[in-house]
Amino acid sequence: MPDGSAGDAGVIVLEDILRDRGSRYAASAGPASTPEAVQAFLTALRGRRKFARATHHSWAVVLSDGGPLKGDDGEAGAGAVILKMLEREGLKDHLVVVTRWYGGVNLGGDRFSHIVTCTRAALAALRGGS
């Protein structure tokens, strides 16, 4: 899995998108058309040394043959935020993961705006923008 570069079948990793009160956020995205592909993507991401130490890997995908799937990984409501953005975009068979390294301070509702910011960055990268 590359660091924000092309290769590895369209996988995108955007590290250190934003920081707030000690928490750090990243976003990753790539093709996933089955539940097994989603799990393989998440396993590969968690296998990266830096990402293995993250507190949360919240994710969502809309499968062409299986519908919407999401996971909060302890960040309550985060998967639903990502899923809503994917549905609005009309993007299918691409997983978006927002990773958070908890910085010791509860961010309250601000964490949702950070999830939106990271998801937007991932969607822009998938479209080829910045």
Sequence and secondary structure as in RCSB ss.txt:
>XXXX:A:sequence
MPDGSAGDAGVIVLEDILRDRGSRYAASAGPASTPEAVQAFLTALRGRRKFARATHHSWAVVLSDGGPLKGDDGE
AGAGAVILKMLEREGLKDHLVVVTRWYGGVNLGGDRFSHIVTCTRAALAALRGGS
>XXXX:A:secstr
  SSSS GGG EEEEEEEEETTEEEEEEEEE  SHHHHHHHHHHHHHSHHHHT SEEEEEEEETTTEEEEE TTS
TTHHHHHHHHHHHHT  SEEEEEEEE  SS  TTHHHHHHHHHHHHHHHHHHT  
